[in-house]
Amino acid sequence: MPLNRPEMYRFHNGQKATLPFAAEEYEDRLAGLREIMAMHDLDAVVLTSMHNVAYYSGFLYCTFGRPYACVVTKADCVTISAGIDAGQPWRRSIGDNITYTDWQRDNMWRAVASVTGTGKAVGCEADHLTMERAEKFNTFLKPKRGMDIAPATMHQRMTKSPAEIALIKHGSNVADVGGYAIRDAIAVGATELEVSIAGRGCDGAGDRQALSGCGIS
């Protein structure tokens, strides 16, 4: 008897995590993207780069050799992820998530197509699609029209919101604290480890427990 091996599934375990920005910030970003979609009469956009997936959904992926995506339609924002991340993409994103399986090749693109549908007008990041993935984009989505959405999304990301400016300033302040601590720790005979500990805000104790607390083993 053949096994019933799913192409994809939803794994919404746990609770939504606190994202770098409030929900309203992501909603504004998606609204801006949907204005771009409306301007170019697009039914959906398939985002595949780390920066755009994180910008519009909140989820920062690490590929581990596997493809990831965020599909934005007029109503939905859905991240597409590999099973290695379990429920994390759903917890760490503003919208829905679909996990694709490895039971057969190209299930990632089947998951994307399950959101976009086929025969639609679809935007993509042409500067991020390899020749192979561009071929799969056309094979599985069968778009009636495609469009490179990368320049428009880059322009949107370049215009910083008040929330982004506040986070950038806060991060700069933290970096200043670490930078001054490192400067003060630099001295003849000081080891690289001691200087790095100072920059990370630890007390410089040499025992393993203190080093472990600094993220150094």
Secondary structure, 3 states (H helix, E strand, C coil): CCCCCCCEECCCCCCCCCCCCCHHHHHHHHHHHHHHHHHCCCCEEEECCHHHHHHHHCCCCCCCCCCCEEEEECCCEEEEEEHHHCCHHHHCCCCEEEEECCCCCCHHHHHHHHHHCCCCEEEECCCCCCHHHHHHHHHHHCCCEEEECHHHHHHHHHCCCHHHHHHHHHHHHHHHHHHHHHHHHCCCCCCHHHHHHHHCCCCCCCCHHHHHHCCCC
